[in-house]
Amino acid sequence: MTEPSRFDRGLTDDLMSFLAASPSPYHAVANTAARLEKAGFRQVAETDAWDGTSGGKYVLRGGAIVAWYVPEGVAPHTPFRIVGAHTDSPNLRVKPRPDTGAHGWRQVAVEIYGGPLLNSWLDRDLGLAGRLSLRDGSTRLVNVDRPLLRVPQLAIHLDRSVATEGLKLDKQRHLQPIWGLGSDVRDGDLISFLEEESGLGAGEVTGWDLMTHSVEPPARLGRDNELVAGPRMDNLLSVHAGVSALAAVCGPDLPYIPVLAAFDHEENGSQSDTGADGPLLGGVLERSVFARGGAYEDRARAFAGTVCLSSDTGHAVHPNYAERHDPTHHPRVNGGPILKVNVNNRYATDGSGRAVFAAACEKAGVPFQSFVSNNSMPCGTTIGPITAARHGIRTVDIGVAILSMHSVRELCGADDPHLLANALVAFLEG
């Protein structure tokens, strides 16, 4: 007999709020931390000595967060159950010298982050969000969540070929957003504006990590509201499901130590101090073992019994491009989470990993689907293979099937967020 579901469709409303409040990785981890604090977790600093006390703890580093819950009296060699995800999404990011313009237009110089569907950023009302680094060494989150910038598309009258040959965009020339009028472009204008928006004094900001976002809020759609459109589902949908599941499983009788690891920089290869290919996760797990009195042998035993679910969005079958999918694997929205498989290890799933995930879904009463790429199409990848190779822990790639991946607005089923969260609860509980 399966256990009753912990979450229902109401979780989707909470996801929509989370997406709207998280326009950058820094906001995503701040909102995740706030949810953990509400569940009784406390932040620990990497520069402090850690103790072995029980309870929920988390570490913040830039756009990444690792959280874990230690039940009372667990042995140092207790294995971990990890939900892995990432906080970043493809977008347009502000360059070091942002103030530019031409022909009476004020513009912001941007660089392309990750692999966005560039056309989806055209003619959108864009806000600006991210992190400001201040002269005193502190940081400040900023979010101008109103129409501020726009990347205007060229009128068809000036490029008739777009109707027959398709849109062709030069990443340097065609994607610099406008944000005002004036021929006198001055260095420092954008940062001065953000200082005023943030209530800071002139010259306080000495560094920045800023990015654009669509200010259109997430929305339900469809005849029966069975779909959800919104930004950054890849991969804040998994971050939200992961933190919801972790907060739900905290208790005294867990056979594993549940962990949420949400990394930055997945969209450009994960090679950073806050990415999955960096030392953050391994360092946190090791320090947790050692803080509870363990030695290297306990660390080795814990890692050997650990399993990670790398949760990231995947491709639902597209009704207009069904031939791009594998003919026998057509994941559908609202069909439950997907198990991702690639025999060339672009995904980390193997048969034993499938068994772990199947058991969790059975326990939760959640259906799941399998995903493989069309043999003629290059396969994407995730933090899964990186996590498995870097830490030597068994890893399984899963996620939720969506449409319009890497668009400024993506599309998922309204049931899939809570189905994923329920499967994650069952997995973390063991």
C-alpha positions in Angstrom: 0.0 0.0 0.0 1.4 3.4 -0.9 1.5 6.3 1.4 -0.9 9.2 0.8 0.5 12.2 -1.1 1.8 15.0 0.9 1.4 17.7 -1.7 -1.5 18.4 -4.1 -2.1 20.9 -6.9 -1.9 23.8 -4.5 1.9 23.4 -4.6 1.8 24.8 -8.1 0.5 28.1 -6.8 3.4 28.2 -4.4 5.8 27.4 -7.3 4.4 30.3 -9.3 5.1 32.6 -6.4 8.6 31.2 -6.0 9.4 31.7 -9.7 8.1 35.3 -9.6 10.2 36.1 -6.5 13.4 34.5 -7.9 14.6 36.5 -11.0 18.3 35.6 -10.3 20.2 32.7 -8.7 20.9 34.9 -5.7 17.2 35.6 -5.1 16.5 31.9 -5.6 18.8 30.8 -2.8 17.6 33.7 -0.6 14.0 32.5 -1.0 15.1 28.9 -0.5 16.9 29.8 2.7 13.8 31.7 4.0 11.7 28.6 3.5 14.3 26.5 5.3 14.4 29.0 8.2 10.7 28.7 8.5 11.1 24.9 8.8 13.6 25.3 11.6 16.9 25.2 9.7 19.7 27.5 10.6 22.6 28.9 8.5 26.1 27.8 9.2 29.1 29.7 8.0 31.9 28.0 6.1 34.4 30.0 8.0 33.2 28.7 11.4 33.9 25.5 13.2 30.9 23.1 12.8 29.4 21.1 15.6 27.7 17.7 15.4 24.4 18.7 16.7 21.2 17.4 15.1 18.7 19.4 13.2 18.5 21.3 9.9 21.4 23.3 8.6 22.4 25.1 5.4 25.3 26.8 3.7 25.0 29.7 1.3 27.6 30.5 -1.3 26.8 33.0 -4.0 24.0 31.5 -6.1 24.2 28.1 -4.5 22.8 26.5 -1.4 23.4 23.1 0.3 21.0 22.1 3.1 20.8 19.0 5.2 19.0 17.6 8.2 20.7 15.5 10.8 18.4 13.2 12.8 19.1 12.8 16.5 21.8 10.2 17.3 22.7 9.1 13.7 26.1 7.4 13.2 28.9 9.3 11.4 28.8 6.8 8.6 25.1 7.3 7.9 24.6 7.7 4.1 23.0 10.8 2.5 20.0 11.0 0.2 20.6 14.0 -2.0 18.3 16.0 -4.3 20.5 18.0 -6.7 19.3 20.9 -8.9 20.5 24.2 -10.2 19.5 27.8 -9.7 20.6 29.5 -12.9 18.8 29.9 -16.2 19.8 31.2 -19.6 19.4 35.0 -20.0 21.0 38.3 -20.9 23.6 39.5 -18.3 25.0 43.0 -17.9 28.6 43.6 -19.0 31.3 45.4 -16.9 30.8 48.6 -18.8 27.0 48.6 -19.2 26.3 52.1 -20.5 26.1 52.3 -24.2 23.8 53.6 -27.0 23.4 54.9 -30.5 21.3 57.2 -32.6 19.6 58.9 -29.6 18.8 55.6 -27.8 20.3 54.7 -24.4 21.1 51.0 -24.2 22.6 48.5 -21.8 25.5 46.3 -22.9 24.7 42.6 -22.3 26.3 39.3 -22.7 24.6 36.0 -23.5 24.5 33.6 -20.6 24.0 29.9 -21.3 21.9 28.9 -24.4 18.7 30.9 -24.4 16.1 30.8 -27.2 17.2 34.3 -28.3 14.0 35.1 -30.2 12.0 34.7 -27.0 13.7 37.7 -25.5 12.6 40.1 -28.2 9.8 42.6 -27.6 9.5 41.6 -23.9 9.2 44.0 -21.1 12.3 43.3 -19.0 13.4 44.0 -15.5 16.8 43.9 -14.0 17.9 41.8 -11.0 20.9 40.3 -9.3 23.6 41.1 -6.7 25.4 44.4 -6.0 28.8 44.2 -4.3 29.4 47.2 -2.0 32.5 49.2 -1.0 32.3 47.9 2.6 32.6 44.2 1.4 28.9 43.4 1.8 26.4 42.5 -0.9 22.9 43.6 -1.6 20.2 42.0 -3.7 18.4 44.2 -6.2 15.3 43.6 -8.2 13.8 46.2 -10.5 10.7 44.2 -11.3 8.9 46.5 -13.6 9.3 47.3 -17.4 12.7 48.9 -17.6 14.4 47.4 -20.7 13.3 46.0 -24.1 15.1 44.4 -27.0 13.1 45.7 -30.0 12.7 43.4 -33.0 13.3 44.8 -36.5 10.0 45.5 -38.3 9.2 43.1 -41.1 9.1 46.0 -43.6 12.9 46.3 -43.1 13.6 42.6 -43.5 11.1 40.8 -45.7 13.3 37.7 -45.7 12.4 36.9 -42.1 9.1 35.5 -43.3 10.7 33.0 -45.7 14.2 32.4 -44.3 13.6 32.8 -40.6 14.9 35.1 -38.0 18.7 35.5 -37.8 20.1 37.3 -34.8 23.7 38.5 -34.3 24.4 38.1 -30.6 26.5 41.2 -30.4 24.5 43.6 -32.6 20.9 42.6 -32.2 20.4 41.9 -28.5 21.4 45.1 -26.7 18.3 46.3 -24.9 17.1 49.9 -24.9 16.2 51.7 -21.6 15.8 55.3 -22.5 16.5 58.2 -24.8 19.4 60.6 -25.0 22.5 61.1 -27.0 24.8 61.8 -24.0 25.6 58.3 -22.8 27.7 58.6 -19.5 29.6 55.8 -17.8 28.0 55.0 -14.5 24.4 55.8 -15.4 23.0 52.3 -14.9 24.8 51.7 -11.6 23.8 55.1 -10.3 20.2 54.3 -11.1 20.5 51.0 -9.2 22.1 52.7 -6.3 19.1 55.0 -6.1 16.6 52.1 -6.5 18.4 50.3 -3.6 18.6 53.3 -1.3 22.4 53.3 -1.5 24.7 56.3 -1.7 26.5 57.4 -4.8 29.7 55.3 -5.3 28.8 52.6 -2.9 28.5 49.9 -5.6 31.9 48.6 -6.7 30.8 45.3 -8.4 27.7 43.7 -9.8 26.2 40.5 -11.1 23.1 41.6 -13.0 20.7 40.0 -15.4 17.5 40.7 -17.2 14.2 38.9 -16.6 10.7 39.1 -18.1 8.4 41.0 -15.7 5.3 39.0 -17.0 4.2 36.9 -14.0 3.7 33.1 -14.2 0.1 32.2 -15.2 -2.1 29.1 -15.5 -3.5 28.5 -18.9 -5.5 25.9 -20.8 -9.2 25.0 -20.9 -9.1 23.6 -17.4 -6.1 25.5 -16.1 -4.1 22.3 -16.5 -0.9 24.1 -17.7 1.4 26.7 -16.2 3.5 29.2 -18.2 6.4 31.0 -16.4 10.0 31.9 -16.4 13.0 29.9 -15.1 11.3 26.5 -14.7 14.6 25.2 -15.9 15.5 24.7 -13.1 13.7 26.5 -10.3 10.9 24.0 -10.6 13.3 21.4 -9.2 14.7 23.7 -6.6 11.2 24.4 -5.3 10.2 20.8 -5.3 13.5 19.9 -3.5 13.1 22.5 -0.7 9.5 21.6 -0.3 10.4 17.9 0.1 13.3 18.5 2.4 11.2 20.7 4.8 8.5 17.9 4.8 10.7 15.0 5.8 12.5 16.4 8.8 12.0 13.9 11.7 13.7 11.7 14.2 13.6 8.3 12.5 15.2 8.8 9.1 17.6 6.1 7.9 19.5 8.6 5.8 20.5 12.2 6.0 18.4 14.2 3.5 20.2 16.9 1.5 19.3 19.6 -1.0 22.1 20.8 -3.2 21.1 23.6 -5.6 24.1 24.8 -7.7 24.8 27.8 -9.9 26.3 27.8 -13.4 24.9 24.6 -14.7 23.9 26.3 -17.9 27.5 27.1 -18.8 29.3 23.9 -17.6 29.2 23.9 -13.8 32.9 24.7 -13.5 32.9 27.3 -10.7 33.2 27.4 -6.9 29.4 27.4 -6.8 28.8 24.9 -9.6 28.4 21.1 -9.4 31.9 20.6 -10.7 33.3 22.6 -7.8 34.1 21.4 -4.2 31.0 22.8 -2.4 28.9 19.6 -2.1 31.8 17.3 -1.2 33.2 19.8 1.3 29.8 20.1 3.1 29.2 16.4 3.2 32.6 15.6 4.5 32.5 18.3 7.2 29.1 17.0 8.3 30.6 13.5 8.8 33.7 14.9 10.6 31.6 17.2 12.8 29.7 14.2 14.1 33.0 12.6 15.2 33.6 10.6 12.1 36.9 9.8 10.4 37.9 9.1 6.8 36.5 5.6 7.0 33.1 6.9 8.1 33.2 9.4 5.2 34.0 6.6 2.7 31.2 4.4 4.1 28.7 7.3 4.0 29.5 8.2 0.4 29.4 4.5 -0.7 25.8 4.3 0.5 24.7 7.7 -0.8 22.3 8.2 -3.7 21.7 11.5 -5.5 18.6 12.4 -7.6 19.8 15.0 -10.1 16.5 16.8 -10.8 16.3 18.9 -13.9 13.6 19.7 -16.5 13.4 17.6 -19.7 11.6 17.6 -23.0 7.9 16.8 -23.2 6.8 15.5 -26.6 6.1 18.6 -28.8 2.9 18.2 -30.8 4.3 20.2 -33.7 7.7 18.5 -33.8 7.0 14.9 -32.7 9.6 13.6 -35.2 12.4 15.3 -33.1 11.7 12.9 -30.2 12.4 9.2 -29.8 9.5 7.3 -31.4 8.9 5.1 -28.4 9.5 7.6 -25.7 7.1 10.5 -25.7 6.9 12.0 -22.2 3.7 14.0 -21.6 3.0 16.9 -19.3 1.0 15.9 -16.2 2.3 12.3 -16.7 4.6 12.4 -13.7 8.3 12.9 -13.4 10.7 11.6 -16.1 13.6 9.2 -15.6 16.4 10.4 -18.0 18.6 7.7 -19.6 21.5 8.0 -22.0 23.9 5.1 -22.5 26.8 7.5 -23.3 26.5 8.9 -19.7 25.2 12.3 -20.6 22.7 11.3 -17.9 23.9 9.3 -14.9 21.0 6.9 -14.7 21.7 3.1 -14.8 19.5 0.1 -14.0 20.2 0.2 -10.3 19.4 3.9 -10.2 16.1 3.3 -12.0 15.2 0.8 -9.3 15.8 3.4 -6.6 13.6 5.9 -8.3 10.9 3.4 -9.2 10.7 2.4 -5.5 10.3 6.0 -4.4 7.6 6.7 -7.0 5.8 3.5 -6.0 5.9 4.5 -2.3 4.5 7.9 -3.2 1.9 6.6 -5.5 3.3 8.7 -8.3 3.5 7.6 -12.0 6.8 8.2 -13.8 7.9 8.2 -17.4 11.2 7.4 -19.2 13.0 9.8 -21.5 15.8 9.2 -24.0 16.8 11.4 -26.9 16.2 10.6 -30.6 19.4 8.8 -31.7 19.9 11.4 -34.4 19.8 14.3 -32.0 22.7 15.4 -29.6 21.7 14.7 -26.0 21.9 17.4 -23.4 23.4 16.8 -20.0 23.0 17.8 -16.4 24.8 18.0 -13.0 24.1 14.2 -12.7 27.3 12.8 -14.4 29.4 15.5 -12.8 28.1 14.7 -9.3 28.6 11.0 -9.9 32.2 11.3 -11.2 33.4 14.0 -8.8 32.1 12.4 -5.6 31.8 8.7 -6.5 28.2 8.5 -5.5 25.4 6.8 -7.3 23.4 9.3 -9.2 20.1 9.2 -11.0 18.8 11.8 -13.5 15.2 12.7 -13.3 13.0 15.8 -13.8 9.7 17.2 -15.1 8.8 17.3 -18.8 8.2 20.8 -20.2 7.9 22.6 -23.5 9.8 25.7 -24.6 13.0 24.9 -22.6 15.4 27.8 -22.4 12.7 30.3 -23.6 12.0 33.4 -21.5 8.7 31.6 -20.7 8.5 27.8 -20.4 5.5 25.5 -20.1 4.7 22.7 -17.7 1.7 20.7 -16.5 0.0 21.9 -13.3 0.1 18.5 -11.7 3.8 17.7 -12.4 5.3 20.0 -9.7 3.5 18.2 -6.8 4.0 14.8 -8.4 7.8 15.5 -8.4 7.7 16.8 -4.9 5.9 13.7 -3.6 8.4 11.4 -5.3 11.3 13.4 -3.7 9.7 13.1 -0.3 9.5 9.3 -0.6 13.1 9.2 -1.9 14.5 11.4 1.0 12.6 9.3 3.6 14.2 6.1 2.2 
